[in-house]
Amino acid sequence: MNKLGLKISLCVLFMATSYGCAAQPYSIETHGDVMQLRDVGNDTVISVLTPVNNPYEMVVNGKNVIRMANVKSVDDMRARPNLNGVPLMAPFANQLDEPAFYANGKKYYFDTELGNIRAPVPIHGYLMNASTWEVIDAGADANSAWVTSKLEFYKEPDYMAQFPFAHVLTVTHRLSEGALEVHTRIDNLSNEPMPNAIGYHPYLQLTDSVRDDWTLNAPAKTHWPGDSRNVPSGVTQPAEDFWGTDPHNIPLSDFSTRLIDDVFTDMERDSQGRATFTMSGKQQSVSITIGEKYKTLLIYSTVPRPPREGTRRNRSTDVTPVSTGLDIPLSATEGEPAPWNRGFIALEPMVGINNSMNLAHKGLYDELQYIQPGESWEESFWISTEGF
């Protein structure tokens, strides 16, 4: 048994010994390339596909909070992790306005022939499918269950060729009191300040209703409209003008025929500097709370379309999976498969707006964060539920 396996076993043994099996509030189970965090008191399970460090399930009382597009098995998730779960977008989140970025006054061009950068409008970074994560810690105690993984970016030549700032990413997924915390740490190992433009892409859903019945509380004051490519250009407007209504009570039926793919800043925050966005249905609600270093939230929701018979492929057979492993049953027992009109909302925490590095260089964005040489950046966001 390796050291990590021993640690998990000892933790479970400790809990059983100290609290009794019936009273054990949190536990962690390892199934090959999948780790499952369990909160007994809130009947919640988080399933993390560890090679890509992506939680693809957050199942509360048998119902999945995370939208799973055409995922009917863990093998489907292994084949398409970037389209599901809570993937990390790094080293930049969402779009850039050209296949290059600026940092410290210099322009760095991408090598599009490497195959990990889209052109002419790069999007989502290139780590969504990265299977180079290593689990370094996992356990459970009286307060939570967690798994921590790291990605040593500086060891990967194809990563460094595009973004030549040596760094290490460390992410902890922690389940506590029914909420999922995603805590990110970035250690800058390079000799120059490193621009921080990462983000996450949580695909969220409600199972008691469909998109047209949902309302959204989006407490942000500023909207950054996109250009013809949907890339922010530096122009802003009041968020209320975009929504056409009070941003605290937005009926999604107003967008029944409209894509939402929009960037918002200037949040209403609490005394801890946190901002909370909430989507609500008949009885259920899902909230995402972002720490103060997340300056931006992108809201993305497509218009649901009925499937066309005979046109859908099983895409999991078209790509190389990020890993192979056990056939682990999906945890949801209710609400799946989703009806075509259920829809989803991606509430995407981002350190800066889309195109932040390039707009900052042009003097059109003033909140770009840098990590100084030898220093670290840390922040969390949380996904929580009610009514499930």
VENRA-V240812 format. One line per field, one symbol per residue. ss: DSSP state (a for helix, b for strand, c for the rest). phi: phi as a letter, one per 30 degrees, with the letter a starting at -180 (. if undefined). psi: psi as a letter, one per 30 degrees, with the letter a starting at -180 (. if undefined). Layout:
ss: ???
phi: ???
psi: ???
This chain:
ss: ccaaaaaaaaaaaaaaaaacaaaccbbbbbbccbbbbbbccccbbbbbbccccbbbbbbbccbbcbcccccccaaaaaacaaaccbbbbbcbcccccccbbbbccbbbbccaaaccccccccccbccccccccbbbbbbbccccbbbbbbbbaaacaaaaaaccccbbbbbbbbbbccbbbbbbbbbbcccccbbbbcbbbbbbccccccaaacbbbccbbbbbcbcccccbccccbbaaaaaccccccbbaaaaccccbbbbbbbbcccccccbbbbbbccccbbbbbbcccccbbbbbbcccccccccccccaaaccccccccccccccccbccccccccccbbbbbbcccccaaaaaacccccccbbbccccbbbbbbbbbbbcc
phi: .dddedddddddddddddciedcddbabbcbidbcccbcddchbbcccddechbdcbbcchicddcdbdhccaddddddbddcbibddcadbchdcdadabcahiccccdcdddicbdbdcdbiibcdcdccdbdcaalbbdcababcbbbdeddceddddcbdcdabcbbccbcahiccccccbbcdcdcbecdcbdabbdccbcccacedcdbbcbdbcbccdcddcicecjdbadeddddiadddacddddcdbbdcabcbbiddbddcicbbcbcbcdbdbbbbccddddcbbccbadddbddceicdcddddcbdddabaddcddddcbibddddcdiabcccdbdbdeidddddddicaccdcccdeicbbbabbbcbbbid
psi: kleeeeeeeeeeeeeeeefkeffjeklkkkicgkkkkkjeeghkkkkkjeefhjjfkjkjhfkkfkkjjgjfleeeeffhffglbikkjlgkkallflhllkkhglkkkkjfffggkllfjkkgbggegkhgkkkfkkakafflklkklljieffjefefeeihjklkkkkkkkkkhgkkkjkkkkjjflglkkkjglllikjllkfgaleffllkjiikfkkjklafghkkffkllkeeeefgakffijkfffhfgkkkilkkailklafggkkkkkkkbeflkkkkkklffjfkkkkkjlkkkkkkkgfkljfffflklfllalikkkfkflgklklfgealkjjjkkellkgeeeeeefggkggkkkklkgllkklllkkllkg.
